[in-house]
Amino acid sequence: MAELSFFVGVIGNVISVLMFLSPVGTFWRIIKKKSTEEFESFPYVCTWLNSSLWTYYGVIKPGAYLVATVNSFGVVVQSFFLGVFLIYAPSAMKTKTGIMVGILDIGFFATAIVVSQLLLDGETRIGALGFVCAGLNIIMYGSPLSVMKTVIKNRSVEYMPFMLSFFFFLNGGIWTFYAFLLSDWFLAVPNGIGLGLGLAQIAIYGVYRNAKPLPLKTSIPTQQEQDSQTQPLISSSNPEP
């Protein structure tokens, strides 16, 4: 059983690395266009915090070094992604992202370390941190759903990265299996939910993948719109939504 859990853990590490790297295409696009366009920063803010806390969990829990190593890699990768996002985001999004980074990635993480070190010890510390990590893991898995409003409004999955959702699905599955082998419910519950959320995101992607995007509204009226103001009841073959 120990050999199997180690083997599954190694596979989980490989999939987690691929999950952390899955947005590379998105950020290469951002760098080339020098704009974050309609992409959301929330999934990367959540993943940074989640990786940081799981690294801490893996350090303080005996035998959880596989959890610590892969998540420390995630911290490095997400730091790079967030840095790129802050460079190229428009002012409003840059401010929003900066606030989330300050409150969640710095403030919340620092508070979790200080409180757990000063007020808790031993198994109590591990248990409390496990609960926090489990909750944040669920938020991380569901974070790509934050762009669903844009997907439904525009009937387009252009700004919903498929690879991120796909690797969330794979990552949730393999770590759920690993958690059952070790009877670690702090890993099993959030990753099991992540498996379901990843599947839901893939399903949503499938629904809108071939949908015809809705035309974007512009502030300059078209000739047809101008005519409609003086000629009532003129039908349009391509009405605005």
N, C-alpha and C positions, 0 to 999 in steps of 0.2 A: 504493500500500500504506500509506503514511504517513497519507493522508487517511482511509482505511478504518479503520485502527487508532484514529485520533483519534475518529472517529464512534462506533465500537464502545465505546471508552473512556468517552465521554460517556453512552451508553446504560447502560453498566455503573455509572457514578456515580449515575444516576437510580434504577436498580434497587437499588443499595446503600443509597441514602437511604431508599427504601421499606422495605428489609429492616430497617434500624436503627429505623425508626418503627413497624414492624409490631406490636410488643408494646404500643402505646399503649392499645388496648382492654383488655388484661390489667391494666395499671397504673391505668387509670381505674376498673376494677372494684375493685382493691385499695384505692384511695383512698376510694371510696364505702363499701365495707364495713369500712374501717379494719382490714383483715386480709389477710395474704398467703395464707391458707387452706393448700392443699396445693401451691401453686406452688413451683418450685425456683429458686434464685438462680444456680445453676451456669452456665446458658447466658449470663447477663448478665455474670458475672465473666469468663468466657472471651472473650466478645465485646469487653469493655473492653480486656483485655490484647492481644487480637489486633489491634484497631484501633490501639492505641498503638504497637505494634511495626511495623505496616505504615505508619503515619504516619512513623515514624523511618526506615524503609527507603526510603520515597518521597522523603524529604528528602535522604538521603545518596547516592541513586542518580540520576545525571543522566537527565533526561527522564521521570522517574516522578512528575511533579507531580500527575497525575490520581489516582494511588494515594494520595498524601499528602493531597490536599484532601478526598476523600470519607471517608477514615478518621479525619481530625481531627474531622469532623462526627460520626462514630460515637462518638468518645471523649466528646464533649459530651453526646450523647443517653444513652449508657450510664451516665455519671456521674449523670445525673438519675434514671434507672431504679433504680440501685443505692441512691441516697439514699432514694428512696421505699420500696424494699424494706426497708432497715435501719430505717426509722421504724415500719413497720407489722408487721414480722415478729415472731413470738413469741420469747421469750428464747433458746430453744435454737437456732432458725434464725438469729436475729440474731447469736449468738456464732459459729455455723458460717460465716455469710456474712462477718462481720468478719475472721475468721481467713483465709479464702480471699482476701479483698481485700488484707489485709496482706501475705500471702506471695506471691501471684501478681501482683496489679495494681500493688503498690508495690514489694515486694522484688525480684521477678524482673525487672520492667521496669527498675528502677534498676540492677540488676546487669548486665543486658544492655547498657545504655548505657555504663556505666563500663568494663566489660571490652572492649567494641568500640572505645572511644575510646583506652584506654591500651595495649592489647596488639595491636590490629590496625590496618591502614590500607589505603586504596585498594580494589582489587578483592577482597582477602582479607576486608576488613570487610563489604563488600556481600554476598559469597558466604556468609559465616558467618551473617550476619543473615537472609539469604534462607532458609537451612536452618531456622533457628529459627522464622521466620514461617510457613514451609510446614507445619511440624509443628503449630504452634498453630492454624493455619487448619483443619487436619483435626479437631483437638479441638473447635474452635468449631462446625464443621458437625455434629459428632456429639453436641454437648452436649444438644440436646433429647431424646436417647435416655435421658438420666439419669432421666427421669420415666416410662420404660417400665414399671418395676416397679409403679408406681401404676396405670398404664393397664391392665396385664394383671390385676393383683389385683382392681381394682374394675370391670373391663370397661367403662371409661368414659374418654373423651378430654377430659373437662371441663378437666383441668389440663395438657393438652398443646396449647399454642397452635398452631392450624393455620397461621395467617398467617406465623408465624416459620418453620416448616418449609417452607412454600410459597415464601417469598422466599429462603430458603437455597438451594432448588432453582434458582430463576431466577438468583440471584446467582452460584452455582457455574457455571452454563451460560454466561452472558455473559462472565465473567472467564476462563473456560477458552478461549473463542474469542479473546478479546483477547490472552491469553498466547501462543497459537499464532501470531498475527499478528506478535508481537514476538519470538517464540522465547525467551520468558522462562519457563523450566521451574520456577522457584520459584513462579510464579503458576499455571502450568498443572497441575502435579501435585496440589496440595492442592485447587484449585478443581474439578478433574475428579473427585476423590474426593468433594468436597462435593456435586457434582451427583448422584452415586450415593446418598450418604447422605440427601440431601433427598428423592430419589425414594422411598427406603425408608421414610422417616418419613411421607410422604404415603400410601404403601401401608398402613402400620400404622394410620394415622388412618382410612383407608377401611374396614379390617377391623372396627374397634371403634366406628365412628361411630354405627351404629344398634344396637349391642349393648345388651342390657338390663342396666343396672348392677346389681351385686350389692348386696343390702341390707347396711347397715352394722351391725356388732355393737354392742350396748349393754351397759353394765355392770349394768343392771337387768333381771332375768329376766322374761320375759313370762309370762302366766298359763299358756300352753301349756307352757312350759319347766318351770314349777313343777309342773304336773300330771304331766309326764313323769317327774319324780323319784319319784312315788308310784304311777304307773300305767305299768309297763314295756310296751314293744312298741307304744306308741301311735304311729301313723304321722303324719307331718306333711306337709301339702300344699305347704308352702313352707319346706323345711329350710334351716338356716344352712349356708353354705359351709364 
